[in-house]
C-alpha cells in the first residue's frame, strides 16, 4: 500500500497542501476549525509527519530560496550573484530555484518554502504570478517579490519603469529623434506592461507617433522586430528604438546588422537593465540602468523586517541612464 502523502491529505480535506503543512508545523497560522478538520482527515488516512522533518524544522535554517525564471538570462544571473553575496553577509545561504518561466513551477517552489525550513523566500518572476498561491503561501511563510505585483500583500522591491522610459525618451529626443519605436518584452510580465504603458503615455503626451514593434515572445523577438523595421518604407522607419530590456536590445542590434542596418549610424537602439555585458557589446549599449545590486540587498532587508515585526513594505528604486555608443544624433 502506497504511503499517504501531504497531497493526499490536502485533496481529501479540500484545502491547499501548504495549509496541511501549516496545520502541523505552524498551528497558530491556521484557523482552529480548519486545523481540526485537517488533523481529523490526516488521522483517518493514516498520515504521519516525518519525525526527522519535524526535528529539522525546529532548527533555525539559514537557507534562503531565490526563485527565478531563467538563470541563462544575465539579469537573473547578476541578481543571483549580488544577492548571494548580500545573503552571505547576513549569515544566510542562497538556494537557486529555476522555474523556466512556468507559473506552475513557481507555485511548486512557493509551496515548498515551508518544507525547506526557509526563514523566507525571494521571488523574481518574469511573468504574472499566481496571486492566490502567493497570498496563500505568505500566510505561513515569509515571501518578498522583486517586481511589482498588483494587490499582493507581500513586500516588494522594483524599479520605476515609467521614470526609466522617460529617461530613454528624453535622451533620444535630445539627440533629435522624433520617430522613436518601442520593442516590447514578455507580455505577461508586470514590468513589460509598465514600460509599454509608459512609452505609449509619453508618445501621446509629446504628440509623438507610438510605434510598437511587437516581436512577440521567445528567443526570436529581436529577429521579428528587426524584420518589421526593415519592411517599413524608409521615410516611415523609426530613427531610434527603445527595447524593453537589454537582451532584446542585443538581439535587435544583431538582427539589424544581418539585414544591413547600422547601429547607431542608421538607427539608434537603447536597452533597459544595465547588464554588465552591455559594456562589452558592439556597439557598447546605451541603456537605462536598474540598480540590480541594491535590489538584492533591499529584498533581504525587507524580508528581515518582515521576520522581525511583520511589516510589509514596498520599495520603488530610481533607475539612471548609461550613455554609450548605440545611440547617436538622428541621421541627416
URZI-V849731 format. One record per pair of residues at least 24 apart in sequence whose ideal C-beta (glycine too) atoms are under 10 Angstrom apart, sorted by the first residue. I is the first residue (numbers start at 1). J is the second residue. D is the distance in whole Angstrom. If there is no record, write none. Layout:
BEGIN
I/J/D
I/J/D
END
This chain:
BEGIN
1/46/9
3/46/9
3/47/9
3/48/9
4/42/8
4/44/10
4/45/5
4/46/6
4/47/4
4/48/8
5/45/9
5/47/8
6/42/9
6/47/7
6/49/9
6/50/10
6/111/10
6/115/8
7/111/10
8/41/9
8/42/9
8/45/6
8/46/10
8/47/7
9/38/7
9/39/9
9/41/6
9/42/5
9/43/10
9/44/9
9/45/6
9/47/5
10/38/8
10/41/9
10/42/10
10/111/10
11/41/9
11/45/10
12/38/9
12/41/5
12/42/9
12/44/8
12/45/6
12/47/9
13/37/6
13/38/5
13/39/9
13/40/8
13/41/4
13/42/8
13/44/10
13/45/9
14/38/10
14/41/9
15/41/9
15/136/10
16/111/8
16/132/9
16/133/8
16/136/6
16/137/9
16/139/10
17/108/10
17/111/6
17/112/9
17/114/10
17/115/9
17/136/10
18/107/10
18/110/8
18/111/5
18/112/9
18/113/8
18/114/6
18/115/9
18/133/9
18/136/6
18/137/6
18/138/10
18/139/8
18/140/6
18/141/8
19/136/7
19/139/8
19/140/8
20/47/9
20/49/10
20/114/10
21/49/9
21/57/10
21/111/8
21/112/9
21/113/9
21/114/5
21/115/7
21/137/10
21/140/7
21/141/9
22/114/7
22/136/10
22/137/10
22/139/7
22/140/4
22/141/9
23/140/10
24/49/5
24/53/9
24/54/8
24/57/9
24/114/10
25/49/8
25/53/9
25/54/8
25/57/6
25/58/10
25/114/6
25/115/9
25/117/9
25/140/8
26/57/9
26/114/8
26/139/9
26/140/5
26/141/9
28/140/10
29/114/10
29/139/6
29/140/5
29/141/9
30/139/8
30/140/8
50/115/10
53/115/8
53/117/8
56/115/10
56/116/10
56/117/6
57/114/8
57/115/9
57/117/5
58/117/9
59/117/7
60/117/9
60/119/8
61/92/9
61/93/9
61/116/7
61/117/4
61/118/6
61/119/6
62/87/9
62/88/10
62/90/9
62/91/6
62/92/5
62/93/6
62/94/10
62/117/10
62/118/9
62/119/7
63/87/10
63/92/7
63/93/6
63/94/8
63/95/5
63/116/6
63/117/7
63/118/5
63/119/8
63/121/10
64/90/9
64/92/5
64/93/7
64/94/6
64/95/7
64/113/10
64/116/9
64/118/6
64/119/7
64/120/6
64/121/7
64/122/7
64/142/10
64/144/10
64/299/10
64/300/8
64/303/8
65/94/8
65/95/5
65/96/8
65/97/5
65/109/7
65/110/9
65/112/8
65/113/6
65/116/6
65/118/6
65/120/9
65/121/4
65/122/7
65/123/9
65/141/10
65/143/10
66/94/5
66/95/7
66/96/6
66/97/7
66/98/10
66/109/10
66/121/8
66/122/5
66/123/8
66/124/7
66/146/9
66/296/9
66/299/9
67/95/10
67/96/9
67/97/5
67/98/8
67/99/6
67/105/9
67/106/6
67/108/10
67/109/5
67/110/7
67/112/10
67/113/9
67/121/7
67/122/7
67/123/5
67/124/7
67/125/8
67/129/10
67/143/9
67/145/9
67/146/10
68/96/7
68/97/7
68/98/6
68/99/7
68/100/10
68/101/10
68/106/10
68/109/10
68/122/9
68/123/8
68/124/5
68/125/8
68/126/8
68/146/9
69/98/7
69/99/5
69/100/7
69/101/4
69/102/8
69/103/10
69/105/9
69/106/8
69/123/10
69/124/7
69/125/7
69/126/4
69/127/7
69/186/9
69/189/9
70/98/7
70/99/8
70/100/7
70/101/6
70/126/7
70/247/10
71/96/7
71/97/10
71/98/5
71/100/10
72/98/9
72/247/10
73/101/10
73/126/8
73/245/9
73/246/10
73/247/6
73/273/10
73/275/9
74/245/10
74/246/8
74/247/7
74/250/9
74/273/8
74/275/5
74/276/7
74/277/6
74/278/9
74/292/10
75/124/9
75/126/9
75/245/7
75/246/7
75/247/7
75/273/5
75/274/9
75/275/6
75/290/8
75/292/7
76/124/6
76/126/8
76/146/10
76/292/10
77/275/9
77/276/10
77/277/10
77/292/10
78/273/9
78/274/9
78/275/7
78/276/7
78/277/9
78/290/10
78/292/5
78/293/8
78/295/10
78/296/9
79/122/9
79/124/6
79/146/7
79/290/9
79/292/6
79/293/9
79/295/7
79/296/6
79/299/9
80/124/9
80/296/8
81/276/10
81/292/9
81/293/9
81/296/9
82/291/10
82/292/6
82/293/4
82/294/9
82/295/8
82/296/5
82/297/8
83/122/7
83/124/9
83/146/9
83/292/9
83/293/9
83/295/8
83/296/3
83/297/8
83/299/7
83/300/7
84/296/8
85/293/9
85/296/8
85/297/9
86/293/8
86/294/10
86/295/10
86/296/5
86/297/5
86/298/9
86/299/8
86/300/5
86/301/9
87/122/9
87/296/8
87/297/9
87/299/10
87/300/6
87/303/10
89/297/9
89/300/9
90/297/9
90/300/6
90/301/9
90/303/10
90/304/7
92/118/9
92/119/7
92/120/9
92/300/7
92/303/9
92/304/10
94/122/9
94/296/9
94/300/10
95/121/9
97/121/8
97/122/10
97/123/9
99/123/9
99/124/10
99/125/8
99/126/8
99/127/9
100/126/10
101/125/9
101/126/5
101/127/6
101/186/8
101/188/9
101/189/10
101/217/10
102/127/9
103/127/7
103/128/7
103/129/7
103/130/6
103/133/8
103/188/9
104/130/8
104/133/10
106/130/7
106/133/8
106/134/9
107/132/9
107/133/5
107/134/9
107/136/10
107/137/8
108/133/10
109/137/10
110/134/7
110/136/9
110/137/4
110/138/9
110/141/8
110/143/7
111/136/9
111/137/6
111/141/9
112/137/9
112/141/10
113/137/6
113/138/9
113/140/8
113/141/4
113/142/8
113/143/7
114/140/6
114/141/5
115/141/10
116/141/9
118/142/8
118/143/10
119/303/8
119/304/9
119/306/10
119/307/6
120/144/7
120/155/9
120/299/9
120/300/8
120/302/9
120/303/4
120/304/8
120/306/7
120/307/6
121/145/10
121/303/8
122/146/7
122/155/10
122/157/9
122/295/10
122/296/8
122/299/5
122/300/8
122/302/9
122/303/7
123/147/8
123/149/9
123/152/10
123/154/9
123/156/10
123/299/9
124/157/10
124/295/9
124/296/9
124/299/9
125/149/8
125/188/9
125/189/7
125/190/8
125/191/10
126/185/9
126/186/6
126/188/8
126/189/6
126/190/10
126/191/9
126/192/9
127/186/6
127/187/8
127/188/4
127/189/6
127/190/9
127/192/9
127/217/10
128/186/10
128/187/9
128/188/5
128/189/7
128/190/7
128/193/9
129/154/10
129/188/10
129/190/9
138/306/9
138/312/9
142/302/9
142/303/6
142/304/9
142/305/10
142/306/5
142/307/6
142/310/9
143/303/8
143/306/8
144/298/9
144/299/5
144/300/8
144/301/9
144/302/5
144/303/5
144/304/10
144/305/10
144/306/7
144/312/9
144/313/9
144/315/10
145/190/10
145/299/8
145/302/9
145/314/10
146/292/10
146/295/6
146/296/8
146/298/9
146/299/6
146/302/10
147/189/8
147/190/6
147/191/6
147/194/10
147/295/10
148/189/10
148/190/5
148/191/7
148/193/9
148/194/7
148/314/8
148/316/8
149/190/7
149/314/10
150/190/7
152/312/9
152/314/9
153/312/6
154/302/9
154/303/10
154/306/8
154/312/6
154/313/10
154/314/9
155/298/9
155/299/8
155/301/9
155/302/4
155/303/7
155/305/7
155/306/6
155/311/8
155/312/5
155/313/5
155/314/7
155/315/8
156/190/10
156/299/9
156/302/8
156/312/9
156/313/8
156/314/5
156/315/7
156/316/9
157/291/10
157/294/8
157/295/6
157/296/9
157/297/9
157/298/5
157/299/5
157/300/10
157/301/9
157/302/6
157/313/9
157/314/8
157/315/5
157/316/8
157/317/7
158/190/8
158/191/7
158/194/9
158/290/9
158/295/8
158/314/8
158/315/8
158/316/6
158/317/7
159/191/8
159/194/9
159/272/9
159/273/10
159/274/10
159/288/9
159/289/9
159/290/5
159/291/7
159/292/9
159/294/9
159/295/7
159/315/10
159/316/7
159/317/5
159/318/8
159/319/5
160/194/9
160/198/9
160/290/10
160/316/5
160/317/7
160/318/6
160/319/6
161/190/9
161/191/6
161/192/9
161/193/9
161/194/4
161/195/5
161/196/9
161/197/8
161/198/6
161/199/10
161/244/10
161/272/8
161/288/9
161/290/9
161/316/9
161/319/8
162/194/7
162/195/8
162/197/8
162/198/4
162/199/9
162/201/8
162/202/9
162/316/10
162/319/10
163/198/8
163/288/9
163/316/9
163/317/10
163/318/6
163/319/6
163/320/9
164/191/10
164/194/9
164/195/7
164/198/8
164/242/10
164/272/6
164/273/10
164/274/10
164/287/9
164/288/4
164/289/9
164/290/8
164/318/9
164/319/4
164/320/9
164/321/9
165/194/9
165/195/6
165/196/9
165/197/9
165/198/4
165/199/5
165/200/10
165/201/9
165/202/7
165/242/7
165/244/10
165/270/10
165/272/8
165/288/8
165/319/9
166/198/7
166/199/9
166/201/9
166/202/6
166/205/10
166/288/9
166/319/10
167/270/9
167/272/9
167/287/10
167/288/6
167/289/9
167/318/9
167/319/7
167/320/7
167/321/5
167/322/10
168/195/9
168/198/9
168/199/8
168/202/9
168/240/9
168/242/5
168/243/9
168/270/5
168/271/9
168/272/7
168/286/9
168/287/8
168/288/5
168/319/9
168/321/8
168/327/9
169/198/9
169/199/7
169/202/5
169/203/8
169/205/10
169/206/7
169/208/8
169/240/9
169/242/7
169/270/9
170/202/9
170/206/10
170/321/8
171/240/9
171/242/9
171/268/9
171/270/7
171/286/7
171/288/9
171/321/6
171/323/7
171/327/7
172/238/10
172/239/8
172/240/5
172/241/9
172/242/7
172/268/6
172/270/7
172/286/9
172/327/7
172/330/9
173/202/10
173/206/8
173/208/8
173/240/9
173/330/10
174/327/10
174/329/9
175/239/9
175/240/8
175/264/9
175/268/7
175/323/10
175/327/6
175/328/7
175/329/5
175/330/6
176/239/8
176/240/9
176/268/10
176/328/10
176/329/5
176/330/4
176/331/9
176/332/9
177/208/9
177/238/8
177/239/5
177/240/4
177/241/10
177/267/9
177/268/7
177/327/9
177/328/10
177/329/8
177/330/5
177/331/10
178/206/9
178/207/10
178/208/6
178/209/8
178/238/9
178/239/8
178/240/9
178/330/8
179/208/8
179/209/6
179/211/7
179/235/10
179/236/8
179/237/7
179/238/5
179/239/5
179/240/7
179/241/10
179/267/10
179/330/9
180/206/9
180/208/6
180/209/8
180/210/9
180/211/7
180/238/6
180/239/8
180/240/5
180/241/7
180/242/7
180/268/9
180/270/9
180/330/10
181/209/9
181/210/9
181/211/4
181/212/7
181/213/5
181/225/8
181/228/9
181/229/7
181/232/9
181/237/8
181/238/4
181/239/9
181/240/7
181/241/5
181/242/7
181/243/10
181/267/9
181/269/10
182/210/8
182/211/7
182/212/5
182/213/7
182/214/9
182/225/10
182/238/9
182/240/10
182/241/7
182/242/5
182/243/8
182/244/7
182/270/10
183/211/10
183/212/8
183/213/5
183/214/8
183/215/6
183/221/7
183/222/8
183/224/9
183/225/5
183/226/9
183/228/9
183/229/9
183/241/6
183/242/7
183/243/5
183/244/6
183/245/9
183/248/5
183/249/8
183/251/9
183/252/6
183/269/9
183/271/10
184/212/6
184/213/8
184/214/5
184/215/7
184/216/9
184/217/9
184/221/8
184/225/9
184/243/9
184/244/5
184/245/10
184/248/8
185/215/9
185/217/8
185/221/8
185/243/8
185/244/3
185/245/5
185/247/9
185/248/6
185/272/9
186/216/10
186/217/6
186/218/9
186/221/9
186/244/8
186/245/9
186/248/10
187/214/9
187/216/8
187/217/6
188/217/9
189/217/10
189/244/9
189/245/9
191/244/8
191/245/8
191/272/9
191/290/9
192/217/10
192/244/6
192/245/8
192/248/10
192/272/10
193/244/10
195/242/8
195/243/10
195/244/6
195/245/9
195/272/7
195/288/9
196/244/7
198/242/10
199/242/7
199/244/9
209/236/9
209/238/9
211/236/9
211/237/9
211/238/5
211/240/10
211/241/9
213/238/8
213/241/7
213/243/9
213/252/8
215/243/10
215/244/10
215/248/8
215/251/9
215/252/8
215/255/9
219/247/9
219/251/8
220/251/8
220/255/9
221/245/10
221/247/9
221/248/6
221/251/7
221/252/8
221/255/10
222/247/8
222/248/6
222/249/8
222/250/7
222/251/3
222/252/4
222/253/8
222/254/7
222/255/5
222/256/9
222/269/10
223/251/7
223/252/8
223/254/9
223/255/5
223/256/10
223/258/9
223/259/9
224/251/10
224/252/10
224/255/8
225/251/8
225/252/6
225/255/7
225/256/9
226/251/8
226/252/6
226/253/9
226/254/8
226/255/4
226/256/5
226/257/9
226/258/8
226/259/6
226/261/7
226/267/10
226/269/10
227/255/7
227/256/10
227/259/7
229/255/9
229/256/7
229/259/8
229/261/7
229/267/7
230/255/9
230/256/8
230/259/5
230/260/8
230/261/6
230/267/10
231/259/10
234/266/10
237/261/9
237/266/9
237/267/7
238/267/7
238/268/9
238/269/10
239/264/10
239/266/8
239/267/6
239/268/7
239/328/10
239/329/9
239/330/5
239/331/6
240/264/8
240/267/6
240/268/4
240/269/7
240/270/7
240/326/10
240/327/7
240/328/9
240/330/7
241/267/6
241/268/7
241/269/5
241/270/7
241/271/10
241/326/10
241/327/10
242/268/9
242/269/8
242/270/5
242/271/8
242/272/7
242/286/10
242/287/10
242/288/8
242/327/10
243/269/7
243/270/7
243/271/5
243/272/7
243/273/9
243/285/9
243/287/9
243/288/10
243/326/10
244/271/9
244/272/6
244/273/9
245/271/6
245/272/5
245/273/5
245/275/9
245/287/9
245/288/10
245/290/9
246/270/9
246/271/4
246/272/7
246/273/4
246/274/7
246/275/5
246/276/10
246/277/7
246/278/6
246/281/9
246/285/6
246/287/6
246/288/9
246/289/10
246/290/10
247/271/8
247/272/10
247/273/8
247/275/8
247/277/9
248/272/9
248/273/10
249/273/8
249/275/10
249/278/8
249/281/9
249/285/6
249/286/9
249/287/7
249/326/7
250/275/9
250/277/8
250/278/8
250/281/6
250/285/7
250/326/10
252/326/10
253/281/8
253/282/9
253/283/7
253/285/8
253/326/7
254/281/9
254/282/10
257/282/9
257/283/10
262/331/10
263/325/9
263/326/6
263/327/9
263/328/9
264/324/10
264/325/7
264/326/6
264/327/5
264/328/4
264/329/9
264/330/10
264/331/9
265/328/7
265/331/7
266/328/10
266/331/6
267/326/10
267/327/10
267/328/10
267/330/10
267/331/8
268/326/7
268/327/4
268/328/6
268/329/9
268/330/8
268/331/9
269/326/5
269/327/7
270/321/9
270/322/10
270/323/9
270/324/10
270/326/7
270/327/6
271/322/9
271/324/10
271/326/8
272/319/8
273/319/9
273/322/10
274/319/8
274/320/8
274/321/9
274/322/6
278/322/7
278/324/7
278/326/9
279/322/8
279/324/7
281/324/9
281/325/9
281/326/8
282/325/8
282/326/9
283/324/7
283/325/4
283/326/5
283/327/9
283/328/9
284/322/9
284/323/10
284/324/4
284/325/4
284/326/7
285/322/8
285/324/6
285/325/8
285/326/5
285/327/9
286/321/8
286/322/6
286/323/5
286/324/5
286/325/7
286/326/5
286/327/4
286/328/9
287/319/9
287/320/10
287/321/8
287/322/5
287/323/9
287/324/8
287/326/8
287/327/10
288/319/5
288/320/8
288/321/6
288/322/8
289/319/6
289/320/5
289/321/7
289/322/5
290/317/7
290/318/10
290/319/6
290/320/9
291/317/5
291/318/8
291/319/7
291/320/8
292/317/10
END
